[in-house]
Amino acid sequence: MALDTVASATTSPDTKQPFLELGLKEDEYARIREILGRRPTSSELAMYSVMWSEHCSYKSSKVHLKQFGDKAVKTDALLVGIGENAGVVDVGQGYAVTFKIESHNHPSFIEPYQGAATGVGGIVRDILTMGARPIAVMDPLRFGPAEAADTRRVLPGVIAGVGGYGNCLGLPNIGGEVTFDETYAGNPLVNALCIGVMKHSDIKLAKAAGAGNLVVLYGAKTGGDGIGGVSVLASETFGASGPAKRPSVQVGDPFVEKVLIECSLEIFAEDLVVGIQDLGGAGLSCATSELASGGTGGMAVELDRVPLRDPSLSPEEILMSESQERMCAIVEPKHIDRFLEICKKWDVTATVIGEVTTGDRLEITWHGELIVDVPPRTVAHEGPVYQRPFAEPAYIKQVNSEKVNVPLPTNAAEIKAAVLKLAGTPNLADKSWVTSQYDKYVQGNTIQAQPDDSGMVRVDESTHLGVAVSTDANANWSYLNPYEGVKLALAEAARNIATAGAAPLAVSNCLNFGSPEDPGVMWQFAETVRGLADGCLEMGLPVTGGNVSFYNQTGSTAILPTPVIAVLGVIEDVRTRTPMSFDRAGLHLYLLGDTGEDFAGSEWAFIHGIRGGQSPQSDLQAAMRLNTLLVAGRTEKIFTAAHDLSQGGLSAALTEMVLRHGIGATVTLENAAVDLLSETPGRVIVAIDPSKKHVLHAQVTKAKISCTHIGTTGGESLTINDSVIQLTELRKAHTETFPRLFG
């Protein structure tokens, strides 16, 4: 087939092009022709198709996401905000931390191992491109019913991919979630988070500045894997029989990425780059157009210089390939020899493929022939913007009007049965089968990890400065009320940081939804963004960045609206953190916060097939007062342990606490059924030495938080009123579920 050049595109305006097959709409194709004043070449069409995809352009979400800017929190802690590869915050002592969460959902359904593995690899490179050393990862996951055959296909592969890639990189996996619901059948959610640390002076940005500076591609060679990859898959609703387009899922090599990380960090340490971008979704199309768009001039690239694993690749395929472990750097000519020398030392392939120009065009040639001549901003940043119609779906009024009549235990035997049932249900059961496949302690700076409320890592080994991170989403609450649901998730993620004694500092998010072409789904999304923007503003937490994942549905069945919220907090000395559980007898247990009859969206309701009612209402002012109390409880050494109440309520929290160190508890509850099973938000169990009672009461009075003495620690059972549950029996119920399902 003859090469389609800019010259041939000009002289053959009526050539039929496969824009529909590449995911472009007719009006989008017409706009490309208008921008260029001619039809696009096949290479230009390839670039626009991947960069204007939902995954890369955010064309359906931009109009809503601007609220994060309109309602932005003004804080000196935010060093780099939305718009770069990842946000960066000041954590003190001259350190900056970058963190971000993204999705790799559809590739993980098609090819679970590689989909999940390359999701980890991609988010790690996003952190690396900011100039940071990656120090930890997390993985919030959602799957279809735990008993379903396809879940048994997808889940083990995803877990193996997350663990295999992260373990080989030498990055501790310090937290995440594994949740099951029928709406995720065919649409698992594989969200990956990475945290990195650097000094303030080390921050790098994605821009191609300085005419004459060189464009260097380094890392793995480009292959045919992932052509169209996530950029096409993430813009498509799966049909009942699976995806119509099946581009190859990217194939990752964590050992290549590990070397790439060390090579890049040495390059950064010598300040050899002007700008840097990883090659993730949309590959070279993204890296070249975004670097040029973020700079002050244009860019000229010789595509035939790109090192290939497969020499048969066409120019279009090279531009669309999402082969992993590749980076693109802008380097001044005076530094190029040293740059290449470091790459050679690490045995990393590095090739000069172009240079920054004084013009305002991105020009790409193939063996001397011009095949791309575009304004780079129209590719990278000025794609379509849709005002998608949205309207409250009919189900909202229906489910909100339903009475939540869950069966409640009425005697000691039924209370025991309820506690054991919750302990073993897949959403609450022990996840050691999963987490044992991850290395939690590599690098030696992990302070706490699963199943703690948050993950925590040491940033400085001499001062013991650290950061804690938690991810949370309660899709059941978001289904009932998207606005309140995301605020509740935000408050819970922040509370999970605070229980350890860390002060919440910043937010990232991964917003997972069905098709934006469905007005009901779009309403869920709009309400979620509004709620998150309002909630972050009220709590004084800046949104540093995030990700939107649409088209998570099979046929007409969309997933539950699932906004995964990540909150990062700072702790001045990790040695003083408050543990999640107690390790000795004789401590007093107190419940902080009030309990109401909140069963809508609860795990107890889910177990009984009930999905209706009104979600709880958030009280962010109370949430902030509680967080302040929890941080003070660490600094003033009041708490021996603190644990958030979330899914499964008090029952689940007590189960996790007594099993952690095998120390039982005796608890007395006024209304045991409601107190145990309700999921009223904003509650924490704390354990204190009896001598701290008066100090605790002074703090809760100051914070205006209710405080109820519920029991003491000790013994070999969890005793709740007249119900006695031996720890051996409770542990058996809690730990056997995952090995039975997946082992």
Residue pairs with C-beta under 8 A, 6 or more apart in sequence:
2 8
3 315
3 366
3 369
3 371
4 41
4 42
4 43
4 371
5 41
5 369
5 370
5 371
6 41
6 370
6 371
6 372
6 373
7 369
7 370
8 41
9 15
9 38
9 39
9 40
9 41
9 44
10 38
12 39
13 38
13 39
14 39
15 39
17 29
17 39
17 40
17 42
17 45
18 45
19 26
19 28
19 29
19 45
19 49
20 26
22 45
22 46
22 49
22 228
22 232
23 49
23 53
23 232
23 235
23 236
23 245
24 32
24 45
24 48
24 49
24 52
28 48
28 52
28 384
31 384
32 40
32 44
32 45
32 48
33 39
33 40
35 374
35 375
35 378
36 44
36 373
36 374
40 48
41 371
41 372
42 315
42 316
42 371
43 303
43 315
43 316
43 319
43 364
43 366
43 371
43 372
44 371
44 372
44 373
44 374
45 316
46 285
46 316
46 317
46 319
46 320
47 282
47 285
47 289
47 319
47 320
47 372
47 374
47 379
48 374
48 379
49 232
49 320
50 56
50 228
50 231
50 232
50 281
50 282
50 283
50 285
50 286
50 319
50 320
51 57
51 231
51 282
51 285
51 286
51 289
51 379
51 380
51 383
52 59
52 383
52 384
53 231
53 232
53 234
53 235
53 282
54 60
54 234
54 235
54 516
54 548
54 550
54 551
55 230
55 231
55 233
55 234
55 235
55 281
55 549
56 231
56 281
56 282
56 286
56 383
57 383
57 384
58 65
58 548
59 383
59 384
59 385
59 386
60 386
60 388
60 516
60 522
60 550
61 511
61 516
61 525
61 529
61 548
61 550
62 385
63 385
63 386
63 387
64 525
64 526
64 529
64 530
65 82
65 529
65 548
67 529
67 530
67 533
68 82
68 529
68 532
68 533
68 536
68 543
69 82
70 533
71 533
71 534
71 536
71 537
72 81
72 537
72 542
72 543
73 536
73 537
73 540
73 541
73 542
73 543
75 540
75 542
76 90
77 89
77 90
77 91
77 505
77 506
77 542
78 87
78 88
78 89
78 90
78 506
78 542
78 544
79 88
79 89
79 90
79 96
79 200
79 203
80 86
80 87
80 88
80 98
80 130
80 203
80 205
80 544
81 87
81 542
81 543
81 544
81 545
82 543
82 544
82 545
82 546
83 545
84 130
84 205
84 206
84 545
85 100
85 126
85 127
85 129
85 130
85 206
85 277
85 278
86 98
86 99
86 100
86 126
86 127
86 129
86 130
86 196
86 544
86 545
87 98
87 99
87 100
87 506
87 508
87 542
87 543
87 544
87 545
88 96
88 97
88 98
88 130
88 132
88 198
88 203
88 544
89 96
89 97
89 98
89 505
89 506
89 542
89 544
89 568
90 96
90 200
91 97
91 459
91 465
91 467
91 505
91 570
92 465
92 570
92 572
93 460
93 463
93 465
94 199
94 200
95 197
95 198
95 199
95 200
95 459
95 460
95 465
96 132
96 197
96 198
96 199
96 200
96 202
96 203
97 132
97 195
97 196
97 197
97 198
97 459
97 467
97 568
98 127
98 130
98 132
98 195
98 196
98 197
98 198
99 127
99 193
99 194
99 195
99 196
99 469
99 506
99 508
99 544
99 566
99 568
100 123
100 126
100 127
100 193
100 194
100 508
100 544
100 545
100 546
100 547
101 123
101 138
101 140
101 191
101 192
101 193
101 471
101 508
101 509
101 510
101 546
101 547
101 564
101 566
102 119
102 122
102 123
102 126
102 191
102 192
102 510
102 547
103 119
103 189
103 190
103 191
103 192
103 234
103 510
103 512
103 547
103 549
104 115
104 116
104 118
104 119
104 122
104 190
104 191
104 192
104 230
105 187
105 188
105 189
105 190
105 191
105 234
105 512
105 549
105 552
106 115
106 187
106 230
106 233
106 234
106 236
106 238
106 243
106 551
106 552
107 114
107 115
107 118
107 119
107 229
107 230
107 233
107 249
107 250
108 115
108 116
108 119
108 154
108 157
108 158
108 161
108 188
108 190
109 115
109 154
109 186
109 187
109 188
109 238
110 233
110 242
110 243
110 246
110 249
111 157
111 249
112 153
112 154
112 155
112 156
112 157
112 158
112 160
112 161
112 188
113 157
113 158
113 160
113 161
113 164
114 161
114 249
114 250
114 251
114 252
115 158
115 161
115 190
115 249
116 139
116 157
116 158
116 159
116 160
116 161
116 162
116 165
116 190
116 192
117 161
117 162
117 164
117 165
117 252
117 254
118 161
118 165
118 226
118 249
118 250
118 251
118 252
118 324
119 161
119 162
119 190
119 191
119 192
120 137
120 139
120 161
120 162
120 165
120 166
120 169
120 192
120 194
120 252
121 165
121 252
121 254
121 257
121 324
121 325
122 192
122 278
122 280
122 281
122 324
123 137
123 192
123 193
123 194
124 134
124 137
124 169
124 171
124 194
124 257
124 261
125 257
125 260
125 278
125 280
125 325
125 327
126 194
126 278
126 280
127 134
127 194
127 195
127 196
128 134
128 196
128 260
128 261
128 264
128 265
128 278
128 327
129 204
129 206
129 276
129 277
129 278
129 327
130 196
130 198
130 203
130 204
131 198
131 202
131 203
131 204
131 268
131 276
132 196
132 197
132 198
132 202
133 196
133 197
133 198
133 261
133 265
134 169
134 171
134 194
134 195
134 196
134 261
135 171
135 172
135 195
135 196
135 197
135 443
135 445
135 457
135 459
136 171
136 172
136 173
136 174
136 194
136 195
136 446
136 455
136 457
136 469
137 162
137 166
137 171
137 172
137 173
137 174
137 192
137 193
137 194
137 195
138 173
138 174
138 175
138 176
138 192
138 193
138 194
138 195
138 455
138 469
138 471
138 566
139 162
139 173
139 176
139 190
139 191
139 192
139 193
140 176
140 177
140 189
140 191
140 193
140 471
140 473
140 510
140 564
141 155
141 158
141 159
141 176
141 177
141 178
141 179
141 188
141 189
141 190
141 191
142 177
142 179
142 180
142 181
142 184
142 188
142 189
142 475
142 512
142 559
142 562
143 151
143 154
143 155
143 158
143 178
143 179
143 180
143 184
143 188
144 150
144 151
144 154
144 180
144 181
144 182
144 183
144 184
144 185
144 186
144 188
145 151
145 180
145 181
145 182
145 185
146 180
146 426
146 737
146 741
147 741
148 185
150 185
150 186
151 180
151 185
152 741
152 742
154 188
155 178
155 188
155 742
156 742
158 188
158 190
159 434
159 437
160 437
162 173
162 190
162 192
162 438
163 173
163 437
163 438
163 439
164 254
165 252
165 254
165 257
166 172
166 173
166 254
166 438
166 439
167 254
167 438
167 439
167 442
168 254
168 255
168 258
169 254
169 257
169 258
169 261
170 258
170 439
170 442
170 443
171 194
171 442
171 443
172 438
172 439
172 440
172 441
172 442
172 443
172 445
172 446
172 449
172 457
173 435
173 438
173 439
173 440
173 449
173 450
174 440
174 446
174 448
174 449
174 450
174 455
174 456
174 457
174 469
175 449
175 450
175 452
175 454
175 455
175 469
175 470
175 471
176 193
176 450
176 471
177 471
177 472
177 473
178 431
178 434
179 427
179 475
180 426
180 427
181 475
181 559
181 560
181 606
183 557
183 558
183 559
183 560
184 559
184 560
185 554
186 238
186 242
186 554
187 238
187 552
187 553
187 554
187 559
189 512
189 549
189 552
189 559
189 562
189 564
191 471
191 510
191 512
191 547
191 564
193 469
193 471
193 508
193 566
195 457
195 467
195 469
195 568
197 459
202 268
204 268
204 273
204 275
204 276
205 275
205 276
205 294
206 275
206 276
206 277
206 290
206 291
206 294
207 274
207 275
207 291
207 294
207 295
207 296
207 330
208 215
208 274
208 275
208 291
208 292
208 294
208 295
208 297
208 299
208 330
208 356
209 274
209 275
209 295
209 296
209 297
209 330
209 356
210 274
210 295
210 296
210 297
210 330
210 332
210 356
211 297
211 356
211 357
211 358
212 333
212 355
212 356
213 274
213 330
213 331
213 332
213 333
213 355
213 356
214 330
214 331
214 332
214 333
214 336
214 352
214 354
214 355
214 356
215 288
215 291
215 299
215 301
215 328
215 329
215 330
215 352
215 353
215 354
215 355
215 356
216 328
216 329
216 330
216 331
216 336
216 339
216 350
216 351
216 352
216 353
217 284
217 306
217 307
217 326
217 327
217 328
217 350
217 351
217 353
218 260
218 263
218 326
218 327
218 328
218 329
218 343
218 348
218 349
218 350
218 351
219 256
219 260
219 279
219 325
219 326
219 327
219 348
219 349
220 253
220 256
220 260
220 309
220 323
220 324
220 325
220 326
220 349
221 307
221 308
221 309
221 323
221 349
222 283
222 284
222 306
222 307
222 308
222 309
222 313
222 318
222 321
222 323
222 326
223 251
223 308
223 309
223 310
223 313
223 321
223 323
224 248
224 309
224 310
224 313
224 317
224 321
225 248
225 249
225 250
225 251
225 321
225 322
225 323
225 324
226 247
226 248
226 249
226 250
226 251
226 283
226 321
226 322
226 323
226 324
227 247
227 248
227 317
227 320
227 321
227 322
228 245
228 247
228 320
228 322
229 247
229 248
229 249
229 250
229 281
229 283
229 320
229 321
229 322
230 250
230 280
230 281
230 322
231 281
231 282
231 320
231 322
232 245
232 247
233 243
233 245
233 247
234 281
234 549
234 550
234 551
235 550
235 551
236 243
236 244
236 245
236 551
237 514
237 515
237 551
237 553
237 554
237 555
238 551
238 553
238 554
238 555
239 554
239 555
240 554
240 555
250 322
250 323
250 324
251 323
251 324
252 324
252 325
253 324
253 325
256 324
256 325
257 324
257 325
259 346
259 347
259 348
260 325
260 327
260 346
260 348
262 346
263 342
263 343
263 345
263 346
263 348
264 276
264 327
266 342
266 345
266 346
267 273
267 329
267 339
267 342
267 343
270 338
270 342
272 329
272 331
272 335
272 338
272 339
272 342
273 329
273 330
273 331
273 335
273 339
274 330
274 331
274 332
275 291
275 294
275 295
275 329
275 330
276 327
276 328
276 329
276 330
277 286
277 287
277 290
277 291
277 327
277 328
277 329
278 287
278 326
278 327
278 328
279 286
279 287
279 322
279 323
279 326
279 327
279 328
280 286
280 322
281 322
282 320
282 322
283 319
283 320
283 321
283 322
283 323
283 326
284 303
284 306
284 318
284 319
284 321
284 328
285 319
285 320
285 379
286 380
287 328
288 299
288 301
288 328
288 354
288 362
288 364
288 376
289 362
289 374
289 376
289 379
289 380
290 376
290 380
290 381
291 299
291 328
291 330
292 298
292 299
292 356
292 362
292 376
292 380
293 376
293 377
293 379
293 380
293 381
294 380
295 330
295 356
297 356
297 357
297 358
297 359
297 360
298 356
298 357
298 358
298 359
298 360
298 361
298 362
298 363
298 376
299 354
299 355
299 356
299 357
299 362
299 363
299 376
300 354
300 355
300 357
300 363
300 364
300 365
301 353
301 354
301 362
301 363
301 364
301 365
301 372
302 353
302 354
302 364
302 365
303 315
303 318
303 319
303 353
303 364
303 365
303 366
303 371
304 365
304 366
304 367
305 351
305 352
305 353
305 354
306 318
306 351
306 353
307 349
307 351
308 318
309 323
313 321
315 364
315 366
315 371
319 364
319 372
329 339
330 356
331 339
336 352
339 350
340 350
343 349
343 350
344 350
354 364
357 363
360 375
360 376
361 373
361 374
361 375
361 376
362 372
362 373
362 374
362 375
362 376
362 379
363 370
363 372
363 373
364 370
364 371
364 372
364 373
365 371
386 516
388 516
388 517
388 519
388 522
389 519
389 522
390 519
390 520
390 522
390 523
390 525
390 526
391 519
391 520
391 523
392 520
392 523
393 519
393 520
393 521
393 523
393 524
394 520
395 520
396 480
396 481
398 612
399 479
399 480
399 611
399 612
399 613
400 480
400 481
400 612
400 613
400 614
402 612
402 613
403 612
403 613
404 599
404 600
404 605
404 610
404 612
404 613
405 610
406 599
406 602
406 604
406 605
406 608
406 610
406 677
407 608
408 673
408 674
408 677
409 415
409 417
409 418
409 672
409 673
410 673
412 721
412 722
412 723
413 723
415 672
415 673
415 676
415 720
415 721
415 723
416 720
416 723
416 724
416 725
418 604
418 651
418 673
418 676
418 677
419 651
419 654
419 655
419 676
419 718
419 720
419 723
419 725
419 730
420 725
420 729
420 730
420 733
421 607
421 733
422 428
422 603
422 604
422 607
422 648
422 651
422 652
422 655
422 677
423 429
423 651
423 652
423 655
423 730
423 733
423 734
424 733
424 734
424 736
424 737
425 603
425 607
425 737
426 737
426 738
426 741
427 603
427 606
427 647
427 648
428 603
428 647
428 648
428 652
428 655
429 734
429 735
429 737
429 738
430 451
430 659
430 734
430 735
430 737
430 738
431 450
431 451
431 738
432 735
432 738
433 738
433 739
433 742
433 743
434 738
435 449
435 450
435 451
440 446
440 449
440 450
441 449
445 457
445 458
445 459
445 461
446 455
446 456
446 457
446 458
447 456
447 457
447 458
447 466
447 574
447 577
448 454
448 455
448 456
448 468
448 500
448 577
448 579
448 580
449 455
449 456
451 580
451 656
452 500
452 579
452 580
453 470
453 495
453 496
453 497
453 499
453 500
453 580
453 643
453 644
454 468
454 469
454 470
454 496
454 497
454 499
454 500
454 502
454 569
455 468
455 469
455 470
456 466
456 467
456 468
456 469
456 500
456 502
456 571
456 574
456 577
457 466
457 467
458 464
458 465
458 466
458 574
459 465
459 466
459 467
463 572
463 573
464 572
464 573
464 574
464 575
465 570
465 571
465 572
465 573
465 574
466 502
466 570
466 571
466 573
466 574
466 577
467 502
467 568
467 569
467 570
467 571
468 497
468 500
468 502
468 568
468 569
468 570
468 571
468 577
469 497
469 566
469 567
469 568
469 569
470 492
470 493
470 494
470 496
470 497
470 566
470 567
471 493
471 564
471 565
471 566
472 489
472 490
472 492
472 493
472 496
472 564
472 565
472 567
472 646
473 489
473 562
473 563
473 564
473 565
474 485
474 488
474 489
474 492
474 601
474 646
474 647
475 485
475 559
475 560
475 561
475 562
476 560
476 601
476 602
476 605
476 606
476 611
476 615
477 484
477 485
477 488
477 489
477 600
477 601
477 615
477 616
478 485
478 486
478 489
478 524
478 528
478 560
478 561
478 562
478 563
479 485
479 560
479 561
479 601
479 611
480 600
480 601
480 611
480 612
480 613
480 614
480 615
481 614
481 615
482 523
482 524
482 525
482 527
482 528
482 531
482 561
483 527
483 528
483 530
483 531
484 531
484 615
484 616
484 617
484 618
485 528
485 531
485 561
485 563
485 615
486 528
486 531
486 532
486 535
486 563
486 565
487 531
487 532
487 534
487 535
487 618
487 620
488 615
488 616
488 618
488 681
489 563
489 564
489 565
490 507
490 532
490 535
490 536
490 539
490 541
490 565
490 567
490 620
491 535
491 539
491 618
491 620
491 623
491 681
491 682
492 644
492 646
492 681
493 507
493 565
493 566
493 567
494 504
494 539
494 541
494 567
494 569
494 623
494 627
495 623
495 626
495 627
495 630
495 644
495 682
495 684
496 567
496 644
497 503
497 504
497 567
497 568
497 569
497 627
498 504
498 569
498 626
498 627
498 630
498 631
499 578
499 580
499 630
499 642
499 643
499 644
499 684
500 571
500 577
500 578
500 579
500 580
500 634
500 642
501 571
501 576
501 577
501 578
501 630
501 631
501 633
501 634
501 635
502 569
502 570
502 571
502 577
502 631
503 569
503 570
503 571
503 627
503 631
504 539
504 541
504 567
504 568
504 569
504 627
505 541
505 567
505 568
505 569
505 570
506 541
506 542
506 543
506 544
506 567
506 568
507 532
507 536
507 541
507 542
507 543
507 544
507 565
507 566
507 567
507 568
508 543
508 544
508 545
508 546
508 566
508 568
509 532
509 543
509 546
509 547
509 563
509 564
509 565
509 566
510 546
510 547
510 549
510 563
510 564
510 566
511 525
511 528
511 529
511 546
511 547
511 548
511 549
511 562
511 563
511 564
512 549
512 552
512 559
512 561
512 562
512 563
512 564
513 521
513 524
513 525
513 528
513 548
513 549
513 550
513 552
513 558
513 559
513 561
513 562
514 521
514 524
514 550
514 551
514 552
514 553
514 558
514 559
515 521
515 550
515 551
515 553
515 558
516 522
516 525
516 550
516 551
518 558
521 553
521 558
521 561
524 561
525 548
525 550
525 561
528 561
528 563
532 543
532 563
532 565
533 543
535 618
535 620
536 542
536 543
538 620
538 621
539 620
539 623
539 624
541 567
552 558
552 559
552 562
553 559
571 577
571 634
576 634
576 635
576 637
577 634
578 630
578 633
578 634
578 639
578 640
578 641
578 642
579 640
579 641
579 642
580 641
580 642
580 643
580 656
580 657
580 660
581 641
581 643
581 656
581 657
581 658
581 660
581 661
581 663
581 687
582 640
582 641
582 657
582 661
582 663
582 687
582 713
583 660
583 661
583 663
584 640
584 663
584 713
585 663
585 712
585 713
585 714
585 715
586 690
586 712
586 713
586 714
587 640
587 641
587 687
587 688
587 689
587 690
587 712
587 713
588 687
588 688
588 689
588 690
588 693
588 709
588 711
588 712
588 713
589 665
589 667
589 685
589 686
589 687
589 709
589 710
589 711
589 712
589 713
590 685
590 686
590 687
590 688
590 696
590 707
590 708
590 709
590 710
591 650
591 683
591 684
591 685
591 707
591 708
591 710
592 626
592 629
592 683
592 684
592 685
592 686
592 700
592 705
592 706
592 707
593 622
593 626
593 645
593 680
593 682
593 683
593 684
593 705
593 706
594 680
594 683
594 706
595 650
595 674
595 675
595 678
595 680
595 683
596 616
596 678
596 680
597 674
597 678
598 616
598 678
598 679
598 680
598 681
599 605
599 610
599 613
599 677
599 678
599 679
600 612
600 613
600 614
600 615
600 616
601 611
601 613
601 615
601 616
601 679
602 647
602 649
602 677
602 678
602 679
603 647
603 648
603 649
603 652
603 679
604 648
604 649
604 677
604 679
605 611
605 613
616 679
616 680
616 681
618 681
619 682
622 682
622 704
622 705
623 681
623 682
625 703
625 704
625 705
626 682
626 684
626 703
626 705
628 703
629 699
629 700
629 702
629 703
629 705
630 639
630 642
630 684
632 638
632 699
633 639
633 642
633 686
633 696
633 699
636 695
636 699
638 686
638 688
638 692
638 695
638 696
638 699
639 686
639 687
639 688
640 687
640 688
640 689
641 657
641 685
641 686
641 687
642 684
642 685
642 686
642 687
643 653
643 656
643 657
643 684
643 685
644 653
644 683
644 684
645 652
645 653
645 679
645 680
645 683
645 684
645 685
646 652
646 653
646 679
646 681
647 679
648 655
648 679
649 676
649 677
649 678
649 679
649 680
650 669
650 675
650 676
650 677
650 678
650 683
650 685
651 676
651 677
653 685
654 665
654 667
654 685
654 718
654 720
655 718
655 730
655 734
657 665
657 685
657 687
658 664
658 665
658 718
658 727
658 730
659 727
659 730
659 731
659 734
662 716
662 727
663 713
663 714
663 715
664 713
664 714
664 715
664 716
664 717
664 718
664 719
664 727
665 711
665 712
665 713
665 714
665 715
665 718
665 719
666 711
666 712
666 714
666 715
666 719
667 710
667 711
667 718
667 719
667 720
667 721
668 710
668 711
668 720
668 721
669 675
669 676
669 710
669 720
669 721
672 720
672 721
672 723
676 720
685 710
686 696
687 713
688 696
696 707
697 707
700 706
700 707
716 726
716 727
716 728
717 724
717 725
717 726
717 727
718 724
718 725
718 727
718 730
719 725
